[in-house]
Amino acid sequence: MKNLLFLLSCSILFISCDKLEEPDILGSYAHTPEDCIPGDNPEFSCGRFITLSAGGVADVLYGGDIISRTTYKLKGDKIKIENNDQFGVELTFKKLDDGTLREESDKSIWFPIEFD
């Protein structure tokens, strides 16, 4: 009987571990619009970036100097970043085969970035 309970608990553990796998989209992505001229003042920056973290957490800098924390949801190859009180824009991305993201409203390409 103890062996049966042990096998049952091990099975449940292995099944649960499969659900803990994180999606392969985790990381940071950046996009700089064509008409963006970087300046010395980060308050007026036009560069954009997002960081997708485990647990559906997204940090978004969509121009300016304030990073907003919000949530995202996955549906197939689409990533939907939710709007909230701090970040009033809803963004939808499509994951492309080359590892980049395409923002669906303006078709801009966001490239993965690495921080040293």
C-alpha positions in Angstrom: 0.0 0.0 0.0 2.9 2.4 0.8 4.4 1.7 -2.6 1.1 2.5 -4.3 0.9 5.8 -2.5 4.5 6.6 -3.3 3.9 5.9 -7.0 0.7 8.0 -7.0 2.4 11.0 -5.3 5.4 10.7 -7.7 3.0 10.7 -10.7 1.3 13.8 -9.5 4.6 15.5 -9.0 5.8 14.7 -12.5 2.5 15.9 -14.0 2.7 19.1 -12.0 6.2 19.8 -13.2 5.1 19.8 -16.8 2.8 22.7 -16.1 5.7 24.7 -14.6 7.5 25.1 -17.9 7.9 28.7 -18.9 7.2 29.9 -22.4 10.2 30.5 -24.7 9.2 34.2 -25.1 10.6 35.2 -21.7 13.1 38.0 -22.0 13.4 41.6 -23.1 12.5 43.1 -26.5 13.2 46.5 -28.0 12.0 48.7 -30.8 13.2 52.1 -32.0 10.8 53.9 -34.3 12.4 55.2 -37.6 11.8 58.8 -36.7 13.3 58.5 -33.2 16.3 60.7 -32.5 17.9 59.7 -29.3 18.6 62.6 -27.0 20.4 63.3 -23.7 17.2 63.6 -21.8 15.7 60.1 -21.0 12.4 61.8 -20.1 11.7 62.4 -23.8 13.1 59.1 -25.1 11.3 57.5 -28.0 12.8 54.1 -27.7 10.4 51.3 -26.5 11.0 48.0 -24.7 9.2 45.3 -22.9 10.3 42.6 -20.6 8.2 39.4 -20.3 8.8 37.6 -17.0 7.5 34.4 -15.5 4.0 34.4 -14.1 2.6 36.6 -16.8 4.3 39.8 -15.6 5.3 42.4 -18.2 7.4 45.6 -17.7 6.8 48.1 -20.4 8.6 51.3 -21.4 6.6 52.8 -24.3 8.5 56.0 -24.8 9.5 58.4 -22.0 11.2 57.3 -18.8 8.6 55.4 -16.7 8.5 51.7 -16.7 5.0 50.3 -16.1 4.3 46.9 -14.7 1.3 45.1 -16.0 0.4 41.6 -17.1 0.3 39.6 -20.3 -1.5 36.5 -21.6 -0.5 34.0 -24.2 -3.0 32.7 -26.7 -1.2 30.5 -29.4 1.5 32.7 -30.9 -0.1 35.9 -29.7 1.0 37.8 -26.6 -1.5 40.3 -25.3 -0.2 42.9 -22.8 -3.0 44.2 -20.7 -3.7 47.8 -20.0 -4.0 49.0 -16.4 -4.2 52.2 -14.5 -0.5 53.0 -14.9 -0.1 51.7 -18.4 -3.1 52.8 -20.5 -2.3 51.0 -23.8 -3.2 47.5 -24.7 -0.5 45.8 -27.0 -0.7 42.6 -28.9 2.3 40.9 -30.3 2.8 37.9 -32.6 5.8 35.7 -32.0 7.7 35.2 -35.3 9.8 32.2 -36.2 13.1 34.1 -36.0 12.6 35.0 -32.3 11.4 38.5 -32.9 7.9 39.9 -32.0 5.7 41.9 -34.3 3.4 44.5 -32.7 0.0 44.0 -34.4 -1.3 47.6 -34.5 1.7 49.2 -36.3 3.5 46.0 -37.6 6.7 47.1 -35.9 9.4 44.4 -35.3 10.7 44.1 -31.7 14.1 42.5 -31.4 15.3 40.4 -28.4 17.9 42.2 -26.3 20.5 40.9 -23.8 21.6 42.8 -20.7 25.2 42.3 -19.6 
